[in-house]
Structures are given as structure tokens and as C-alpha cells.
Amino acid sequence: MKKSLLIASIACLAMVSCKKDYTCECTFTSSGSSTPTVTDVTIHDTKSKAKTACDQSATSGGAGWSCVIK
């Protein structure tokens, strides 16, 4: 009985994910502009997947973009 309860507990914990809302803040800096353009995007996922998506946003945006997770 204890083994069944333990397995059931582990299964329930595995089903609960650590997904949260993360903000990906992307900044575009151009040599002709005195103030950077800032864009915030909310990503609902795990921290590692949100960081990956945020990093991909920076590279797909082209030169001048830098993105960080907040």
C-alpha cells in the first residue's frame, strides 16, 4: 500500500509542471537613435524553454537586438 501511495504521489508531482510567466525584454539599439526601443514579451513555459525562446527572439530580430529574461 505504501508503495502504491508513493508511486501515485510521484506521478502527481510529475504532472504538475513548473511553468510560469517569464518576461522577455528585448532592446533594439541603433546608432542613429539616442534612446533604445524596448519590447516586452510574456512567455508561459519553464525557465529554460523561456530563455531559449527569448534568445531566439534576439537572433531572429537581426543586428542591434538584445533580449534578456526578467
C-alpha positions as CSV (number, residue, x, y, z in Angstrom):
1,M,0.0,0.0,0.0
2,K,2.8,2.4,0.9
3,K,4.5,1.7,-2.5
4,S,1.3,2.5,-4.4
5,L,0.8,5.7,-2.4
6,L,4.4,6.7,-3.1
7,I,4.1,6.0,-6.9
8,A,0.8,7.9,-7.0
9,S,2.4,10.9,-5.3
10,I,5.4,10.9,-7.7
11,A,3.0,10.7,-10.6
12,C,1.0,13.6,-9.4
13,L,4.1,15.7,-8.9
14,A,5.4,14.8,-12.4
15,M,2.1,16.1,-13.9
16,V,2.5,19.5,-12.2
17,S,4.9,21.4,-14.3
18,C,7.0,24.4,-13.3
19,K,5.6,26.6,-16.0
20,K,5.4,30.3,-15.0
21,D,5.1,33.6,-16.8
22,Y,8.5,35.0,-17.8
23,T,9.1,38.4,-19.4
24,C,11.5,38.5,-22.3
25,E,12.7,42.1,-22.6
26,C,14.2,42.9,-26.0
27,T,16.1,46.1,-26.6
28,F,16.9,47.5,-30.0
29,T,19.8,50.0,-30.2
30,S,20.5,51.8,-33.4
31,S,23.5,54.1,-34.0
32,G,21.2,56.9,-35.1
33,S,18.8,56.7,-32.1
34,S,19.6,58.2,-28.7
35,T,17.0,56.1,-26.9
36,P,16.7,52.3,-27.3
37,T,13.4,50.7,-28.3
38,V,12.2,48.2,-25.6
39,T,9.7,45.4,-26.3
40,D,8.4,43.0,-23.6
41,V,7.0,39.6,-24.5
42,T,5.5,37.3,-21.9
43,I,6.3,33.6,-22.3
44,H,4.4,31.0,-20.3
45,D,6.8,28.0,-20.0
46,T,9.6,26.6,-18.0
47,K,12.5,28.9,-17.3
48,S,14.9,27.1,-19.6
49,K,12.5,27.0,-22.5
50,A,11.6,30.7,-21.9
51,K,15.3,31.6,-22.0
52,T,15.7,29.6,-25.3
53,A,12.7,31.4,-26.9
54,C,14.0,34.7,-25.7
55,D,17.5,34.1,-27.1
56,Q,15.9,33.0,-30.4
57,S,13.9,36.3,-30.5
58,A,17.2,38.2,-30.3
59,T,18.9,36.3,-33.1
60,S,15.8,36.3,-35.4
61,G,15.3,40.1,-34.9
62,G,18.6,40.9,-36.5
63,A,21.6,43.0,-35.6
64,G,21.0,45.5,-32.8
65,W,18.6,43.4,-30.8
66,S,19.5,42.0,-27.3
67,C,17.0,40.1,-25.2
68,V,17.0,39.0,-21.5
69,I,14.6,37.1,-19.3
70,K,13.2,39.2,-16.4
